[in-house]
Amino acid sequence: MLNSDTVAVFDVDRTLLDTNLFRLFLRFCVGSRRLPWLRVAGVIWALLMSLALRRKEGLRRAMYRCVRGMSRDEVAVAWAEQFLSVADAHILDSTRTALREHVRAGRHVVLLTNNLDFLVRPLQAAVGAHDAICLQTDVDESGCLVSPPPGLRLTIQKADAIRALACDRSWDLSESYGYGDSEEDHEFLGLVGYAFKVARDGTLRELRVDQPT
C-alpha cells in the first residue's frame, strides 16, 4: 500500500536488467519467427553499428525499424506472454531486491527508460513497479506500429520527466531514491537524496550528489 510521499526511480538497461531490454525483445522475435529474417538481419546490423559508434539514438531507431508495420496489440500480447521466459533470468537480484524493499516501505516505484512502452510494461508488472516513464509508440489507422518522423529525437530527458512527475504527485525528491548505471542517468540521480550506481558486477554503490557516475 502506498503511504509515502517519496519515490524510488529505476533505470532499466544495465540497472534493473543485466542487459538491454531491446536485445531481449530481438531474441524473442527471432525465436518466435515473428519477423522476416531479412528484417532481423538489418536490425541486428543497425544495432551493432549503433553500439560500435556508441550512438544510442541509432539503437532507438533500430527498435522502431524492428517493429514497424507490425500490429501493436498482437506484438505486445505475444511479448507479454513470453516475457518471463525470455527476461526473468536477466533481472538483477540486487536491484530487484532493492525495488521490493521500496514497495514494502510504501514508496512509489517508477521505471525510467528510453525503451518502447510495450516492451517495458511486462517488466513493470513482473517487478511490481507502479509507473513507467518510457518512449511512446505510434500506430496508424489499422493499429500497426509506425516509425517516428526523422527529425524527432528518441530520447526522454530523464531529469525533466522525474521533476515534472514529482511536482504533479507532490513527491519529496530530497528523501527519494534513484538507481542508474551511466552518465545518462547522472542528472536525474542528482535530483534525489539517495542515489545508487549499479556496478558491472551487479552490486550497488551509493553515490554522493557531487560524484560522477
BAROGU-649441 format. One record per atom (N, C-alpha, C, O, CB): x, y, z negated; residue in one letter. Coordinates in steps of 0.02 Angstrom, whole numbers, plus 50000, padded with zeros to 5 digits. Each point is the difference from the previous one (the first is absolute). Glycine has a CB too. Layout:
<sites>
XYZa/...
</sites>
This chain:
<sites>
500424994050000m/499585006050000m/500445006250000m/500475000549960m/498614993349979m/500775010950106l/500405006050004l/499825004749942l/499425001949992l/500654997050134l/500435002749834n/499875004449943n/500565005049991n/500125002549945n/499244988450000n/500985010750109s/500595004349996s/499975005450053s/499714999150053s/500974991449902s/499645015250030d/500045005450050d/500694999850033d/500235005150027d/498955001949908d/501144987250063t/500654999250032t/499954994950056t/499514996350005t/501085006849888t/499944996750148v/500004995750059v/500684996650007v/500515002749978v/498645004850079v/500854986749973a/500624996650019a/499994999150075a/499554996850028a/500534997149860a/500425009050146v/500025000150073v/500554995350024v/500575000449978v/499015011550024v/500244983650044f/500474995150026f/500085000650075f/499524999550038f/500174992849869f/500945008850115d/500164999150071d/499914992650015d/499994995949954d/500845014050047d/499114988350064v/499874993050018v/500634996550027v/500254995349969v/498575007950056v/501444999150032d/500574996650031d/500625000549958d/500225005549982d/499294996950130d/500794991849872r/500604999549959r/499915002549929r/500485001149964r/500175000350140r/498724999549875t/499865001949931t/499514995049970t/500184996349954t/500015015950073t/499204987749998l/499534994949977l/500144993450036l/499894994649972l/499255014350004l/501094991650086l/500204994250039l/500754999850007l/500345005149994l/498574995150069l/501374993849949d/500724999550012d/500185000950073d/500584999250020d/499504993249883d/499425009350138t/500105000950072t/499535005550024t/499725003849960t/500634984150054t/499575012550052n/499565005050030n/499334996750016n/499974994650028n/501025011750021n/498464997049932l/499334997150010l/499864998750073l/499674995050016l/499945011049882l/500624998350146f/499884999050072f/500354993850026f/499734996550043f/500145015849970f/500724986249961r/500344993850020r/499594993949982r/499964995250039r/501145010549946r/498594994549957l/499574994449980l/499394999450046l/499794994550016l/500605006949865l/499345004450139f/499434999850045f/500204997350068f/499624996350031f/499885013549908f/501084992250084l/500244997550065l/500104992449997l/499844996550048l/500725014649974l/499714986549923r/500074992749992r/499324996650001r/499924994750029r/501135007149904r/498455001350036f/499324997450001f/499734999850072f/499694995150020f/500125009349863f/500315000950154c/499755000350069c/500314994650043c/499654996850040c/500185015549948c/500824986650005v/500334994850039v/499734993249981v/499874995850043v/501175011349965v/498884991749927g/499764993649977g/499294998550020g/499824994350013g/500965006749893g/498805004250097s/499294999050016s/499875000550075s/499444998650023s/500275005949865s/500814997550150r/499955000850072r/499465005050020r/499674999350051r/500724989049961r/499525016749946r/499515005250016r/500275005050050r/499625003850031r/499894994849856r/501145001450122l/500305004750047l/500334996350057l/500324994849988l/499865013449919l/499754994250155p/500374997050055p/500755000349986p/500245004949971p/498844998350110p/501294991749940w/500714999749985w/500385006050029w/500485002349970w/499434985350028w/499885014850060l/500345005650030l/499955006249955l/500485003749992l/499294991650122l/499635005749858r/499915005849956r/500414999049936r/500315004849976r/498544997250070r/501154991949928v/500404998749940v/500745001550013v/500335003149959v/498854988050006v/501075006650093a/500705001350016a/500145007450004a/500525002449977a/499534986850086a/499495014649967g/500095007250005g/500005003449933g/500405004649988g/499074995050122g/500104998249846v/499965002949933v/500634998349960v/500275004349965v/498474995050039v/501484994550001i/500614998049965i/500605004250024i/500415002149959i/499134986250027i/500505012950080w/500535004250027w/499965007049972w/500505002949979w/499524990250126w/499375009849894a/499915006749972a/500185000149926a/500305004849976a/498804997550108a/500724992549881l/500164999549929l/500754999849988l/500265003649957l/498664990550025l/501435001750057l/500724999449991l/500355006650017l/500475002049966l/499454985850061l/499865015550026m/500305006350019m/499895005349946m/500445003949985m/499384993250136m/499575003049851s/499855004849948s/500434999049939s/500255004749970s/498584995950071s/501274993049941l/500424998549942l/500725001750014l/500355002749957l/498864988350009l/501035007450094a/500695001450017a/500145007550000a/500545002249979a/499494987350090a/499495014349955l/500095007350004l/499765003549937l/500045006249995l/499834993050128l/499874996949829r/499755002849937r/499445005150013r/499965005149967r/501174993149980r/498455000450102r/499455004550017r/499344997049976r/499704995850034r/500945008650067r/499144997749841k/499394997249972k/499395002050042k/499514996350003k/501015004049883k/499525005550146e/499445002050044e/499924994950056e/499444998450019e/500775013849954e/500344985350054g/499974994950053g/499694993649974g/499634996650037g/501365008550017g/499154993149884l/499704994049971l/499255000849995l/499624995350012l/501445002549924l/498715008250045r/499285001049993r/499665000050068r/499434997750006r/500765009049891r/500164995850155r/499724999550068r/499944992750021r/499524998050033r/500985013249996r/500004984849950a/499984992950017a/499404996649966a/499704995550028a/501555004549984a/498585002349927m/499424997249966m/499385001150042m/499604995350010m/500935006949879m/499385003950135y/499425001550041y/500014996150066y/499484997650023y/500475013849925y/500644988050082r/500054996450063r/499794992749990r/499724996950045r/501205010849992r/499244989649904c/499844993149986c/499254998749999c/499774994750023c/501285004749911c/498565005350040v/499284998749989v/499555003650050v/499404999149999v/500864999449882v/500035005650163r/499605003950047r/499564995550043r/500234995050027r/500665013849976r/498474993050002g/499534996250041g/499684994149966g/499574996750029g/501095006950065g/499544995049844m/499714994449963m/499415002449958m/500005005849979m/501134988450018m/498395001649991s/499435001849958s/500245001049929s/500264995449969s/498954998150105s/500685012549900r/500245001649933r/499704995349948r/500354997449957r/499805014550077r/499204986949970d/499664995949950d/500254992850003d/500114996949948d/498895010550058d/501084989950054e/500224993050007e/500704999149973e/500144995249964e/499135003650137e/501185005849917v/500694999449976v/500035001049925v/500364996349966v/500065007950145v/499215000649863a/500015001349928a/499754994049960a/500294998349948a/499545013950076a/499644984650000v/499724994249965v/500504994250002v/500124996849949v/498715007050080v/501454994850031a/500474994550006a/500625001249957a/500254995349968a/499345002650149a/500665008249882w/500595001749960w/499844999249926w/500414997449962w/499995010650127w/499024994349889a/499814999449930a/499954992749979a/500204998249945a/499195012750063a/500344984950036e/499924992949984e/500664996549992e/500064995449959e/498875004750103e/501585002049976q/500654996649999q/500525003749959q/500574997849996q/499164997650115q/500085010149859f/500505004349969f/500414996449946f/500615000350001f/498645009350022f/500414987149931l/500374996949945l/500484994650023l/500554999449973l/498485003149954l/500774993750123s/500454994750025s/500615003050035s/500534996950000s/498484995550013s/500915013650015v/500565003250036v/500425004249953v/500625000050006v/498695000150097v/500375003449850a/500355005449964a/500104999049926a/500415003449970a/499145003850115a/500084988349884d/500034999649927d/500704998749974d/500205002849949d/498634993050052d/501544999950033a/500694998549978a/500475005950006a/500544999949972a/499264988450062a/499995016950002h/500435005950010h/499835005749953h/500335005350002h/499784991450117h/499405002449838i/499855005149949i/500514999449944i/500064994649970i/498705005450059i/501615005349957l/500534999749950l/499714999049930l/499525003449981l/501195004050092l/499584988049890d/499764998749932d/500065006149955d/499565001449959d/500764986750055d/500235015749994s/500125005649955s/499475005450008s/499745002549950s/501484995150055s/498635004350057t/499505005250010t/499294997549990t/499575003749979t/501225001950099t/499084988049939r/499334997349987r/499864999949925r/499455001649978r/500634991350127r/500435005249856t/499914999949928t/499885007149973t/499565001049959t/501184988950034t/499665014950032a/499905006949978a/499315002550019a/499675003349960a/501564998850053a/498544996350047l/499345002150022l/499464997249955l/499545003649980l/500884997150138l/499634992949866r/499504996949956r/499995003149931r/499475000749969r/500664988750095r/500465012649912e/500035003349935e/499645006750001e/499675001949952e/501424992350025e/498995009450079h/499655006550006h/499244998950004h/499625003949971h/501385001050087h/498784989949976v/499294998650004v/499734998449930v/499475002549980v/500664993250137v/500235000249846r/499794998349932r/499975006249955r/499595000449955r/500904988150059r/499975016249999a/500025006149960a/499455004950019a/499925005249968a/501304993350019a/498404999950066g/499455004450021g/500205005650046g/499615004650011g/499864992649884g/501155002550131r/500215005350047r/499734998650070r/499894994350019r/501165007649912r/498865003450106h/499844999350071h/500634997550036h/500555002449987h/498575006950008h/500794986150051v/500564997450038v/499885001450074v/499484998150027v/500754992849887v/500255012450118v/499935002150070v/500594997450040v/500575000649980v/498815009749985v/500464986650092l/500524998150048l/500105005850049l/499515002950024l/500214984749965l/500905013950027l/500175005750043l/500464997650055l/500574998049986l/499305010249918l/499894992050158t/500394996750053t/499835002950069t/499465002750010t/500594986949921t/500425009850115n/499895002050069n/499794994250044n/500045000450061n/500805008649924n/498934985649985n/499714994450037n/499275001550020n/499695004549971n/501084987549968n/498985004250109l/499315001050023l/499514997649947l/500134995349963l/500245003350156l/499065004849878d/499524998849946d/499784992849994d/499984997349944d/499645014250072d/500214985250040f/499744993249994f/500544994949981f/499844994549978f/499295008550106f/501514998949925l/500544995749976l/500075000449924l/500194995149967l/500405006550142l/499255004249864v/500115001349928v/499444997349957v/500134997949943v/500515012350089v/498744989749992r/499424998449958r/500064993149967r/499844999549941r/499475007750133r/500904987549961p/500064993549966p/500535000149945p/499914996749948p/499734997850157p/500905009349905l/500515000649948l/499705003749940l/500124998049942l/500805002050144l/498715005349927q/499685003749946q/499554995449958q/500015000249939q/500035010150132q/499574985549963a/499564995349965a/500404994849962a/499824998149944a/499305003750142a/501424995749944a/500394994649970a/500335002149934a/500044996149953a/500164999350161a/500045010849883v/500355002349940v/499565003849952v/500205001549944v/500824999150124v/498375001049954g/499535003449955g/500095007549996g/499815003049950g/500164986749987g/500315013350115a/500075007450001a/499325003250012a/499564997150032a/501625002050011a/498735006949930h/499355003350004h/499925004050065h/499445000650025h/500545000049852h/500565002150149d/499975004150060d/500624998650044d/500504997349976d/498845011649962d/500614993150125a/500574999650045a/499995006150046a/499495001650030a/500514985749966a/500575016150008i/500105005550047i/500424997250057i/500574997949989i/499355011249919i/499824990950153c/500344996750056c/499795003250065c/499565004450001c/500504984949935c/500255008650120l/499825002650065l/499314997450021l/499864994049993l/501365006650039l/498365003849992q/499334998150020q/499994998350075q/500265003750041q/499245003649869q/500194987050106t/499964998050070t/499385002850033t/499505001449967t/501124988150006t/499425011450094d/499435002450039d/499774994550047d/500404995950023d/500025016049970d/498934988150021v/499714995150047v/499625003650054v/499795005849992v/500134985649917v/499995005250149d/499605002950053d/499274998049990d/499824997249949d/501175002450131d/498595002049970e/499284998849993e/499824992649994e/499464998349977e/500365012150088e/500644985249956s/499874992849995s/500304996949937s/499954993949990s/500025005750134s/500335004549833g/500294997549938g/500714997450006g/500264996849954g/498615000550013g/501455004150091c/500694997850010c/500495005449978c/499875005950007c/499754986850088c/500945005149879l/500515004749975l/500335003750057l/500134997250053l/500074995449849l/499935013850087v/500315004150051v/500635003249971v/500075000749939v/498815001650116v/501574999549989s/500625003349979s/499875007349986s/499565003050031s/501124989050037s/499695010949885p/499925007249986p/500305004250056p/500404997450039p/499635000149838p/499795008950127p/500315004350051p/500765000149992p/500254999649944p/498715007550058p/501414993550054p/500734999749998p/500325005049952p/500514998649969p/499454997450147p/499745010049878g/500315005149959g/499844999649926g/500275003849960g/499685003250138g/499624988349883l/499804999449930l/500524996249961l/500164994350017l/498635006150016l/501475002649914r/500504996649959r/499654995049955r/499505001549967r/501255008650035r/499524983849997l/499694994649962l/500354999449932l/500304995049983l/499394998950123l/500255011449855t/500335000349935t/499555003349950t/499745005550012t/501384994950044t/498794996449887i/499655003149944i/500515003949959i/500524997449982i/498614993350016i/500715015549988q/500425003949955q/499824997749929q/499525002349970q/500555007850110q/500334985349894k/499814996449940k/499895004649940k/499514999349963k/501124991050080k/499835014449947a/499935004449942a/499375004250006a/499635000949951a/501624999550037a/498615002350072d/499395004050009d/499384995949989d/499515002449970d/501105004750112d/499404986649941a/499414995749992a/499874998549926a/499425000349978a/500814994650134a/500295003749851i/499914998649928i/499805006249963i/499584999849955i/501264991050052i/499465014850010r/499835006349967r/499275001750010r/499655002149954r/501535001950062r/498584995150046a/499305001650015a/499524995349964a/499495002249973a/500875002150138a/499814989249888l/499564995249967l/500005001149925l/499474999449968l/500754992350122l/500355009949881a/500045001449929a/499585006149981a/499675000149948a/501484994850049a/498865010150045c/499605006049988c/499254998350003c/499615002349958c/501315004950091c/498904988850001d/499304998150008d/499754995749942d/499435000649979d/500725000050145d/500294995049850r/499804995349947r/500195002549930r/499854996649951r/500274994050131r/500205015149914s/500215002949935s/500494995349963s/499944998949940s/498965007250052s/501584991350046w/500514995749970w/500585004249974w/500175005150030w/499504985550047w/500625007349869d/500595003349971d/500624996650027d/500204994749976d/499165008549919d/500954999850156l/500584996850031l/500614999849954l/500434995750008l/499145008050102l/500465000949843s/500585000249955s/500024993949954s/500524998349973s/499455014150031s/499464984349988e/499974993949960e/499874993850043e/499814994749975e/499775012149929e/500524993950162s/499864994650046s/500644996550023s/500555002149982s/498435004150056s/500944988550002y/500554995750020y/500044999450076y/499505000350035y/500384993349858y/500735005750132g/500104999150071g/500544994850014g/500484999449963g/499175012450056g/500254984450036y/500464994650018y/500165000650075y/499545000350041y/500004992149868y/501105007850108g/500215000550070g/500684996850010g/500294997149954g/499045013450058g/500924990050050d/500644996750014d/500475004150043d/500574998150009d/498844991249981d/500365016450038s/500415003550049s/499955007549992s/499625002649959s/500244987950120s/500545013049962e/499985007349998e/499325002750020e/499805005449978e/501414994750049e/498434996250014e/499335002150020e/499535000549940e/499505003650003e/500684991050109e/499985001949835d/499584999949940d/500225005149948d/499645001249951d/500144986850070d/500805015049989h/500305004249948h/499555005949980h/499945001649941h/501184995150101h/498565006450007e/499605006049985e/499404998249957e/499855003649952e/500525001650156e/499284989549910f/499414998349959f/500214997449931f/499655001049951f/499704996550154f/501234999149892l/500244997749935l/500175005849955l/499964999549938l/500484990150116l/499755016049976g/500155006049961g/499405003349968g/500065004349958g/500894997350116g/498454996349948l/499385002949972l/499804996849934l/499645003049960l/500004999550156l/500584991349873v/499754996249942v/500495000349942v/500605001350009v/498774991250069v/500375006149863g/500435000249941g/500464994149993g/500535000549969g/498595005949977g/500684987950083y/500384993849993y/500094996950070y/499524997250027y/500045000949854y/501045002450146a/500134997750068a/500474994049998a/500474999749961a/499365011950084a/500034983549999f/500404994050003f/500194998450072f/499605000750046f/499834995049851f/501195002250111k/500244997850065k/500064992449999k/500244997149952k/500385013850068k/499174985950035v/500074992950008v/500674998650034v/500125002250056v/498624996149950v/501704998149959a/500664998550028a/499944994450052a/499474996950007a/501085006649885a/499994995350144r/499994994950053r/499864993049972r/499744995850036r/501065011250029r/499384991949872d/499874993449971d/499314999549969d/499834995049970d/501395003950009d/498375006450029g/499324999949976g/499905002649929g/499445000449977g/500404990250098g/500715011149891t/499945002549932t/499815007450000t/500105003550050t/500744988049911t/498895010949984l/499795006949994l/500505004049960l/500274997749950l/498544998750056l/501325009750018r/500465004549965r/499655006749991r/499795003150049r/501234991149999r/498925008149890e/499675006449988e/500465005650022e/500604999949989e/498764995349914e/500335009850130l/500375005850026l/499865006149959l/499445001049975l/500534994150138l/500545009149879r/499885006749976r/499725004150057r/500124998450058r/500805000749855r/498725006250072v/499705004050053v/500515002750049v/499865000650059v/499235002449862v/501514998750054d/500505003050042d/500464994850033d/500485001850034d/499475008349894d/499914983450061q/500424994950030q/499814998850073q/499404999950016q/500754994849871q/500345004350157p/499834998050068p/499774992750001p/500204996149957p/500635012150089p/498744990150002t/499784993150006t/500484996050043t/499894994050011t/498925009749975t/
</sites>
